[in-house]
Amino acid sequence: MTSRAALRGGSSLLRTATSSTPSASRPTLSAASVTARTITREPRRRFTCSARTMSSFYEWEPEGPSVKTEIPGPKAKAAIAELNEVFDTRSLNMLTDYYKSAGNYIADPDGNILLDVYAQIASIPIGYNNPALLKAAQGEQMINGLINRPALGNFPPADWADVLNSGILKVAPKGLDQVFTAMAGSDANETAYKAAFMWRRQHERGGAHVEFTEEEMTSAMNNQSPGASQLSILSFKTGFHGRLFGSLSTTRSKPIHKLDIPAFDWPQATFPQLKYPLEEHAEENAAAEKAALDEVEHLLTSYHVPPCAVIVEPIQSEGGDNHASPAFFRGLREITAKHKVLLIVDEVQTGVGATGKFWAHEHWDLPTPPDMVTFSKKAQTAGYYFGNPELRPNKPYRQFNTWMGDPARALLFRAIIGEIERLDLVNHTAKVGDYLYGKLEGLATKYPGQFANLRGKGMGTFIAFDNPNRDEFLKRAKSFGVNIGGSGASAVRLRPMLIFEQKHADILLEALEKVVKSFK
């Protein structure tokens, strides 16, 4: 088994020997069919130059973005109208032709090809129609998992331990050697919350060997204490942890997520609001982080529904790409350990290489590991890692559902890990991120106020900036060949894939400058 250290760095960038045989516009599901000609070559407006060749990693990308029509174009508009009859399209960003999307590029029904630095809300790790993933999808193990989808808690496949050890657990954060698999990020967080509640009550009873009382079992059926515990999860203002009932009570990013939904009476602490550039506001930022930590400690010791865990994102993604220093997170770990409260790190969006480390919390140099780390998105599967055996419930069926994840998605993550390792994509992302950030600093100087509060230095390609015309900025970016996303009230967030290269960064930078100029 390859070690995490080997996975995370050291080897040189390798190249694939992918075939360049042309394929049809609607390719069959085979690795050979998704190659250099997946996207049909038609006359179109291009945003390329001679230096911009195909991807160094895979030879199945187009040469660059191209825009033939407005977005959405006539074909997309017709298809959206048809879809809206049976499916809510009000949150639609772009109707997509996934058969013609390739690598870093997303296509639509009208033949428009955009450089995609939003990547399905940060969830595509190694490109559209990746040949390695197509090969994995055709494997006997994958097909077996798909058509015989098991109820993993009751009927796990005979090779489930091997699948976990060779995939999900191969990249487990340091100190966390077990996993509970789940369906999605919200599900991962909610099951982590349940583990925290059960752990705390187990300690209050005196250990796993102590049986539940008759009063506990009876009152639990009536949603009353002592069976229904009077405990909480502390989260941070402007944080996001999902939209299911429990996770929604810890989500604080936008009111639209929470309106009309019953919520738990759980505490929230202030997340440090740093000022940029960081080096010019070091004293103020340190004071803000200290105040936030003081507030956390106060809530842990005085809130009327006692917290048994704190959940935090390494970077508050949906809430506006808000950062804090490693010192802040080390302080948070020390406070939670001091008060015997669990620390849950939500790596749903930051995990799997985007920050130049496989897990973003590796940047913190923590004195002790987090108690749980949740994951999803780029992993294409979900769950939470843990190390303390006491976080396993004392009885079966307490942490349980029918599927408990999906073996097919776990196999997909294993294939993703293989490509990340083979191409050294974590180190690659760190280097490309440094290049991109440096160039954005130049644009911020050239166009004051248009790339405000640039943040993410040293964090791979997990970069963001604020723009006064954010929503229109995102819309115009499509006309210049780039699909890009936003977060919070004014942030433009970059979420490229791990195969994003310097040549793609140059295309992006050129498009961003054109967008800014279009407002003049």
C-alpha positions as CSV (number, residue, x, y, z in Angstrom):
1,M,0.0,0.0,0.0
2,T,1.4,3.4,-0.9
3,S,1.9,5.7,2.0
4,R,0.1,9.1,2.4
5,A,3.5,10.8,2.2
6,A,4.2,9.2,-1.2
7,L,0.7,10.2,-2.3
8,R,1.1,13.8,-1.3
9,G,4.3,14.6,-3.1
10,G,7.8,13.9,-4.3
11,S,7.3,12.3,-7.7
12,S,7.7,14.3,-10.9
13,L,4.7,15.1,-13.1
14,L,3.9,12.2,-15.4
15,R,2.0,12.2,-18.6
16,T,-0.6,9.8,-20.0
17,A,-0.3,7.9,-23.2
18,T,-4.0,8.5,-24.0
19,S,-5.0,7.7,-27.6
20,S,-6.1,10.5,-29.9
21,T,-8.5,8.5,-31.9
22,P,-11.5,10.6,-32.9
23,S,-14.8,9.8,-31.2
24,A,-18.4,10.5,-32.0
25,S,-20.3,13.4,-30.5
26,R,-22.2,10.9,-28.4
27,P,-19.4,8.5,-27.3
28,T,-20.0,5.1,-25.9
29,L,-18.8,4.4,-22.4
30,S,-15.3,3.3,-23.1
31,A,-12.0,4.7,-22.0
32,A,-10.8,4.8,-25.6
33,S,-13.8,6.8,-26.8
34,V,-13.1,9.8,-24.5
35,T,-9.9,11.1,-26.1
36,A,-8.7,14.2,-27.9
37,R,-11.7,14.4,-30.2
38,T,-14.5,14.1,-27.7
39,I,-15.5,17.7,-28.4
40,T,-16.5,18.1,-32.1
41,R,-14.4,20.6,-34.0
42,E,-16.7,23.3,-35.4
43,P,-16.0,26.9,-36.4
44,R,-16.4,29.1,-33.3
45,R,-15.0,32.2,-31.6
46,R,-11.8,31.1,-29.8
47,F,-9.9,32.5,-26.8
48,T,-6.6,30.9,-27.5
49,C,-3.0,31.6,-28.6
50,S,-0.4,29.4,-30.2
51,A,1.3,28.7,-26.8
52,R,-1.9,27.1,-25.4
53,T,-1.7,23.5,-26.4
54,M,-3.7,20.6,-25.0
55,S,-3.4,19.5,-21.4
56,S,0.0,18.0,-20.4
57,F,-1.9,15.5,-18.3
58,Y,-4.5,14.2,-20.8
59,E,-4.8,14.6,-24.5
60,W,-8.5,14.8,-24.7
61,E,-9.1,18.5,-24.0
62,P,-9.9,21.2,-26.5
63,E,-7.2,23.8,-27.2
64,G,-9.1,26.5,-25.3
65,P,-12.6,28.0,-24.7
66,S,-14.8,29.1,-27.5
67,V,-18.1,30.9,-27.5
68,K,-20.5,30.6,-30.5
69,T,-23.8,32.0,-29.0
70,E,-25.0,33.9,-26.0
71,I,-25.3,31.7,-22.9
72,P,-27.8,30.2,-22.7
73,G,-28.2,29.9,-26.5
74,P,-31.3,29.0,-28.4
75,K,-30.9,25.2,-28.0
76,A,-30.2,25.6,-24.3
77,K,-33.2,27.9,-23.8
78,A,-35.5,25.5,-25.5
79,A,-34.2,22.6,-23.4
80,I,-34.5,24.6,-20.2
81,A,-38.1,25.5,-20.9
82,E,-38.8,21.8,-21.4
83,L,-37.0,20.9,-18.2
84,N,-38.8,23.5,-16.2
85,E,-42.1,21.8,-16.9
86,V,-41.0,18.9,-14.7
87,F,-38.0,20.2,-12.6
88,D,-37.3,23.5,-10.8
89,T,-34.7,25.3,-13.0
90,R,-34.6,28.6,-11.0
91,S,-31.1,27.8,-9.6
92,L,-29.8,26.7,-13.0
93,N,-26.3,28.0,-13.8
94,M,-25.7,26.4,-17.2
95,L,-27.4,23.6,-19.1
96,T,-24.6,21.2,-19.9
97,D,-23.7,18.7,-22.5
98,Y,-21.6,16.2,-20.5
99,Y,-20.9,14.1,-23.6
100,K,-18.9,17.0,-25.1
101,S,-17.3,18.3,-21.9
102,A,-13.7,17.3,-21.5
103,G,-11.0,17.9,-18.9
104,N,-11.1,21.4,-17.6
105,Y,-13.8,22.4,-20.2
106,I,-17.6,22.3,-19.9
107,A,-19.8,22.4,-23.0
108,D,-23.4,23.3,-23.6
109,P,-26.0,22.2,-26.2
110,D,-25.2,25.2,-28.4
111,G,-21.6,24.2,-28.8
112,N,-20.1,26.8,-26.4
113,I,-17.0,25.5,-24.6
114,L,-16.0,27.2,-21.4
115,L,-13.0,26.8,-19.1
116,D,-14.6,25.6,-16.0
117,V,-13.1,27.0,-12.8
118,Y,-16.3,26.3,-10.8
119,A,-16.1,22.5,-11.4
120,Q,-19.6,21.5,-10.2
121,I,-19.3,23.5,-7.0
122,A,-15.8,22.3,-6.4
123,S,-16.7,18.6,-6.8
124,I,-14.9,17.6,-10.0
125,P,-11.3,16.5,-9.2
126,I,-9.6,15.3,-12.3
127,G,-11.7,16.5,-15.3
128,Y,-14.8,15.7,-17.2
129,N,-14.8,12.3,-19.0
130,N,-11.5,11.4,-17.5
131,P,-10.2,8.2,-19.2
132,A,-9.0,6.7,-15.9
133,L,-12.4,7.1,-14.3
134,L,-14.1,5.6,-17.4
135,K,-11.8,2.6,-17.2
136,A,-12.7,2.2,-13.5
137,A,-16.4,2.6,-14.3
138,Q,-16.2,-0.4,-16.7
139,G,-14.5,-2.7,-14.2
140,E,-16.3,-5.8,-13.0
141,Q,-16.0,-4.5,-9.4
142,M,-17.7,-1.2,-10.3
143,I,-20.5,-2.9,-12.3
144,N,-21.1,-5.3,-9.5
145,G,-21.4,-2.5,-6.9
146,L,-23.8,-0.5,-9.2
147,I,-26.3,-3.3,-10.0
148,N,-26.2,-5.0,-6.6
149,R,-26.0,-1.9,-4.5
150,P,-25.6,-3.4,-1.0
151,A,-27.0,-2.3,2.3
152,L,-23.5,-1.9,3.7
153,G,-24.3,-2.2,7.4
154,N,-26.1,-5.5,6.9
155,F,-24.7,-7.0,3.8
156,P,-21.2,-5.5,3.0
157,P,-19.4,-7.1,0.0
158,A,-16.6,-9.6,0.9
159,D,-14.0,-7.1,-0.5
160,W,-15.3,-4.0,1.4
161,A,-12.4,-3.9,3.8
162,D,-10.0,-4.0,0.8
163,V,-11.9,-1.3,-1.0
164,L,-11.8,1.0,2.0
165,N,-8.1,0.3,2.8
166,S,-7.0,0.8,-0.8
167,G,-9.0,3.9,-1.3
168,I,-10.8,6.1,1.3
169,L,-8.5,5.0,4.2
170,K,-5.3,5.3,2.0
171,V,-5.7,9.1,2.3
172,A,-7.1,9.2,5.8
173,P,-5.9,12.3,7.8
174,K,-3.1,11.6,10.2
175,G,-4.3,9.9,13.4
176,L,-7.7,9.0,12.0
177,D,-7.7,5.3,10.8
178,Q,-11.5,4.5,10.7
179,V,-14.3,5.7,8.5
180,F,-18.1,5.9,8.5
181,T,-19.2,6.1,4.9
182,A,-22.2,8.3,3.9
183,M,-24.1,9.6,0.9
184,A,-23.2,13.3,0.7
185,G,-21.6,16.2,2.6
186,S,-24.7,17.0,4.7
187,D,-25.1,13.3,5.5
188,A,-21.5,13.1,6.5
189,N,-21.9,16.0,8.9
190,E,-25.1,14.8,10.4
191,T,-23.7,11.3,11.2
192,A,-20.6,13.0,12.7
193,Y,-23.0,15.0,15.0
194,K,-24.7,11.8,16.0
195,A,-21.4,10.2,16.9
196,A,-20.6,13.3,19.0
197,F,-23.8,13.2,20.9
198,M,-23.6,9.4,21.6
199,W,-19.9,9.8,22.7
200,R,-20.8,12.5,25.1
201,R,-23.8,10.7,26.7
202,Q,-21.8,7.5,26.9
203,H,-19.1,9.4,29.0
204,E,-21.8,11.0,31.2
205,R,-23.3,7.5,31.9
206,G,-19.9,6.2,32.9
207,G,-18.8,4.2,29.9
208,A,-19.9,2.0,27.0
209,H,-20.7,-0.9,29.3
210,V,-23.5,1.0,31.1
211,E,-26.9,0.1,29.8
212,F,-29.7,2.6,29.0
213,T,-32.3,3.1,31.7
214,E,-36.0,2.4,31.2
215,E,-36.6,6.1,31.6
216,E,-34.1,7.0,28.9
217,M,-35.7,4.6,26.4
218,T,-39.2,5.7,27.2
219,S,-38.5,9.4,27.1
220,A,-36.5,9.1,23.8
221,M,-39.7,7.8,22.1
222,N,-41.4,11.1,23.2
223,N,-38.5,13.3,22.1
224,Q,-37.9,14.2,25.7
225,S,-34.9,14.1,28.1
226,P,-33.1,12.2,29.4
227,G,-33.4,9.9,26.4
228,A,-33.3,12.8,24.0
229,S,-30.2,14.6,25.1
230,Q,-30.0,18.3,25.8
231,L,-26.8,18.9,23.9
232,S,-25.7,21.1,21.0
233,I,-23.1,21.5,18.2
234,L,-21.3,24.9,18.1
235,S,-20.7,26.3,14.7
236,F,-19.5,29.6,13.3
237,K,-21.4,32.6,11.8
238,T,-21.2,32.6,8.0
239,G,-20.4,28.9,8.1
240,F,-22.1,26.2,5.9
241,H,-22.5,22.6,6.8
242,G,-25.4,21.4,4.7
243,R,-29.1,21.6,4.3
244,L,-30.5,18.6,6.2
245,F,-32.3,19.2,9.5
246,G,-29.3,18.8,11.8
247,S,-26.7,20.2,9.5
248,L,-29.0,23.1,8.7
249,S,-29.0,24.1,12.4
250,T,-25.2,24.7,12.0
251,T,-25.4,26.4,8.7
252,R,-25.2,30.2,9.0
253,S,-24.3,31.4,5.5
254,K,-27.6,32.7,4.0
255,P,-31.2,33.0,5.4
256,I,-32.6,31.5,2.2
257,H,-31.2,28.1,3.3
258,K,-33.0,28.2,6.7
259,L,-36.3,30.1,6.3
260,D,-39.4,28.2,7.5
261,I,-37.4,25.2,8.7
262,P,-37.5,24.2,12.4
263,A,-34.1,24.5,14.0
264,F,-32.3,23.5,17.1
265,D,-31.3,26.0,19.8
266,W,-27.5,25.7,19.1
267,P,-24.8,28.3,19.6
268,Q,-22.8,30.2,17.0
269,A,-19.5,31.9,17.5
270,T,-18.0,34.7,15.4
271,F,-15.6,33.5,12.7
272,P,-12.6,35.9,12.5
273,Q,-13.2,38.6,9.9
274,L,-9.7,39.2,8.6
275,K,-8.6,42.3,6.8
276,Y,-6.4,42.2,3.6
277,P,-3.6,42.4,2.7
278,L,-2.8,40.3,5.7
279,E,0.7,41.7,6.2
280,E,-0.8,45.2,6.6
281,H,-3.3,44.2,9.3
282,A,-1.4,41.6,11.3
283,E,-2.2,43.2,14.7
284,E,-5.9,43.7,14.0
285,N,-6.3,40.2,12.6
286,A,-4.6,38.7,15.6
287,A,-6.9,40.6,17.9
288,A,-10.0,39.4,15.9
289,E,-8.9,35.8,16.1
290,K,-8.3,36.1,19.9
291,A,-11.7,37.6,20.3
292,A,-13.3,34.7,18.3
293,L,-11.5,32.1,20.4
294,D,-12.5,33.8,23.6
295,E,-16.1,33.7,22.4
296,V,-15.8,30.0,21.6
297,E,-14.5,29.3,25.1
298,H,-17.3,31.4,26.7
299,L,-20.0,29.5,24.7
300,L,-18.5,26.1,25.5
301,T,-18.6,26.9,29.2
302,S,-21.9,28.8,29.5
303,Y,-24.3,28.1,26.7
304,H,-27.6,26.8,28.1
305,V,-27.6,23.8,25.8
306,P,-24.1,22.5,26.4
307,P,-22.0,21.9,23.2
308,C,-20.4,18.5,22.8
309,A,-18.6,19.4,19.6
310,V,-17.4,22.3,17.5
311,I,-17.6,22.1,13.7
312,V,-15.5,24.4,11.5
313,E,-14.5,24.7,7.9
314,P,-10.8,25.3,7.1
315,I,-12.1,28.0,4.8
316,Q,-15.7,29.2,5.0
317,S,-16.6,28.5,1.4
318,E,-20.3,29.2,0.9
319,G,-20.1,32.0,3.4
320,G,-17.8,34.1,1.3
321,D,-14.4,32.3,1.3
322,N,-13.4,33.5,4.8
323,H,-10.0,32.5,6.0
324,A,-8.3,32.3,9.4
325,S,-4.7,31.7,10.4
326,P,-3.2,28.3,11.4
327,A,-2.7,29.9,14.9
328,F,-6.5,30.4,15.2
329,F,-7.2,26.7,14.4
330,R,-4.4,25.5,16.8
331,G,-6.1,27.7,19.4
332,L,-9.4,26.1,18.6
333,R,-8.0,22.6,19.0
334,E,-6.5,23.5,22.4
335,I,-9.8,25.0,23.7
336,T,-11.9,22.0,22.6
337,A,-9.4,19.6,24.1
338,K,-9.3,21.6,27.3
339,H,-13.0,21.4,27.7
340,K,-13.4,17.8,26.5
341,V,-15.4,18.9,23.4
342,L,-14.9,17.2,20.1
343,L,-13.5,19.1,17.1
344,I,-15.1,18.3,13.8
345,V,-13.3,19.7,10.7
346,D,-15.7,20.0,7.7
347,E,-13.5,19.3,4.7
348,V,-16.4,18.7,2.3
349,Q,-15.2,21.5,0.0
350,T,-11.6,22.0,1.0
351,G,-10.5,18.4,1.0
352,V,-8.8,16.3,-1.7
353,G,-5.9,18.5,-2.8
354,A,-7.4,21.9,-3.8
355,T,-5.5,23.9,-1.1
356,G,-2.1,22.4,-2.0
357,K,-2.4,19.8,0.7
358,F,-4.6,16.7,0.5
359,W,-6.5,18.0,3.5
360,A,-6.6,21.7,4.2
361,H,-6.2,21.2,8.0
362,E,-2.7,19.9,7.2
363,H,-1.7,23.5,6.9
364,W,-2.4,24.1,10.6
365,D,0.3,21.9,12.2
366,L,-2.2,20.9,15.0
367,P,-0.8,19.6,18.3
368,T,-3.3,16.7,18.2
369,P,-5.5,15.6,15.2
370,P,-9.2,16.7,14.9
371,D,-11.6,14.2,16.4
372,M,-13.5,13.8,13.1
373,V,-12.9,15.0,9.5
374,T,-15.9,15.0,7.1
375,F,-15.5,14.7,3.4
376,S,-17.4,14.6,0.1
377,K,-17.4,16.7,-3.2
378,K,-14.0,15.9,-4.9
379,A,-14.0,12.5,-3.2
380,Q,-17.2,11.7,-5.1
381,T,-18.2,9.8,-2.0
382,A,-18.8,10.9,1.5
383,G,-18.3,10.2,5.2
384,Y,-16.2,11.1,8.2
385,Y,-12.9,9.8,9.4
386,F,-12.2,9.2,13.1
387,G,-9.6,7.5,15.3
388,N,-10.9,7.2,18.8
389,P,-12.7,3.9,19.1
390,E,-15.1,5.4,21.6
391,L,-16.7,7.3,18.6
392,R,-18.1,3.9,17.5
393,P,-21.5,3.6,19.2
394,N,-21.7,1.1,22.0
395,K,-24.5,-0.9,20.2
396,P,-25.3,-1.8,16.6
397,Y,-28.0,0.1,14.6
398,R,-27.3,3.4,16.4
399,Q,-25.3,4.7,13.5
400,F,-27.0,3.1,10.6
401,N,-29.1,3.5,7.4
402,T,-29.9,1.3,4.5
403,W,-27.0,2.1,2.2
404,M,-24.4,3.8,4.5
405,G,-22.7,5.2,1.4
406,D,-22.1,3.5,-2.0
407,P,-19.4,1.1,-2.9
408,A,-19.4,2.3,-6.5
409,R,-18.6,5.8,-5.3
410,A,-15.9,4.5,-3.0
411,L,-14.3,2.7,-6.0
412,L,-14.5,5.9,-8.0
413,F,-12.6,7.7,-5.2
414,R,-10.0,5.0,-5.3
415,A,-9.5,5.6,-9.0
416,I,-9.3,9.4,-8.3
417,I,-6.6,8.8,-5.7
418,G,-4.7,6.7,-8.2
419,E,-4.6,9.6,-10.7
420,I,-3.8,12.1,-8.0
421,E,-0.8,10.0,-7.0
422,R,0.3,9.1,-10.5
423,L,0.4,12.8,-11.6
424,D,1.4,14.3,-8.3
425,L,-1.6,16.6,-8.5
426,V,-1.5,17.9,-4.9
427,N,2.0,19.4,-5.4
428,H,1.1,20.5,-8.9
429,T,-2.0,22.4,-7.5
430,A,0.2,24.1,-4.9
431,K,2.6,25.3,-7.6
432,V,-0.1,26.4,-10.1
433,G,-1.9,28.2,-7.2
434,D,1.2,30.2,-6.4
435,Y,1.5,31.2,-10.0
436,L,-2.2,32.2,-10.3
437,Y,-2.2,34.1,-7.0
438,G,0.9,36.1,-8.0
439,K,-0.7,37.1,-11.3
440,L,-4.0,38.1,-9.6
441,E,-2.0,40.3,-7.3
442,G,-0.8,42.1,-10.4
443,L,-4.4,42.5,-11.7
444,A,-5.5,43.8,-8.2
445,T,-2.8,46.5,-8.4
446,K,-3.7,47.3,-12.0
447,Y,-7.5,47.5,-11.4
448,P,-8.0,48.9,-7.9
449,G,-11.2,47.7,-6.2
450,Q,-11.9,45.0,-8.9
451,F,-10.0,42.2,-7.2
452,A,-10.5,43.4,-3.6
453,N,-9.5,41.4,-0.5
454,L,-7.6,38.9,-2.6
455,R,-7.2,35.8,-0.4
456,G,-5.8,32.3,-0.6
457,K,-2.1,32.9,-0.8
458,G,-0.3,29.6,-0.2
459,M,-3.6,27.7,-0.4
460,G,-3.3,26.1,-3.8
461,T,-6.0,27.2,-6.2
462,F,-8.5,27.8,-3.4
463,I,-8.5,31.5,-4.2
464,A,-11.1,34.3,-4.0
465,F,-11.6,38.0,-4.3
466,D,-14.4,40.5,-3.9
467,N,-15.9,42.4,-6.8
468,P,-18.4,45.3,-6.5
469,N,-20.4,43.9,-9.5
470,R,-20.1,40.3,-8.5
471,D,-23.3,38.8,-10.1
472,E,-22.8,40.7,-13.4
473,F,-19.1,39.8,-13.3
474,L,-19.9,36.1,-13.2
475,K,-22.4,36.5,-16.0
476,R,-20.0,38.4,-18.3
477,A,-17.2,35.9,-17.6
478,K,-19.2,33.3,-19.6
479,S,-19.1,35.5,-22.7
480,F,-15.3,35.5,-22.4
481,G,-15.1,31.8,-22.2
482,V,-15.0,31.1,-18.4
483,N,-17.5,29.4,-16.1
484,I,-16.8,30.8,-12.6
485,G,-18.7,30.8,-9.3
486,G,-19.4,33.1,-6.4
487,S,-20.0,32.9,-2.7
488,G,-21.2,35.1,0.1
489,A,-22.4,38.6,-0.9
490,S,-19.5,39.7,-3.2
491,A,-16.9,37.0,-3.5
492,V,-15.7,35.5,-6.8
493,R,-14.3,32.1,-5.9
494,L,-12.0,30.0,-7.9
495,R,-12.5,26.2,-7.7
496,P,-10.5,24.7,-10.6
497,M,-9.8,21.0,-10.9
498,L,-6.6,19.4,-9.8
499,I,-5.5,19.1,-13.5
500,F,-5.7,22.9,-13.9
501,E,-2.3,24.0,-15.3
502,Q,-0.5,27.3,-15.9
503,K,-1.8,27.4,-19.4
504,H,-5.3,27.3,-18.1
505,A,-4.4,30.0,-15.5
506,D,-3.3,32.2,-18.4
507,I,-6.6,31.8,-20.2
508,L,-8.5,32.5,-17.0
509,L,-6.4,35.7,-16.2
510,E,-6.9,37.0,-19.7
511,A,-10.7,36.5,-19.4
512,L,-10.9,38.1,-16.0
513,E,-9.1,41.2,-17.3
514,K,-11.5,41.4,-20.2
515,V,-14.4,41.2,-17.8
516,V,-13.1,44.1,-15.8
517,K,-12.5,46.1,-18.9
518,S,-16.0,45.5,-20.1
519,F,-17.4,47.5,-17.2
520,K,-15.5,50.7,-18.2
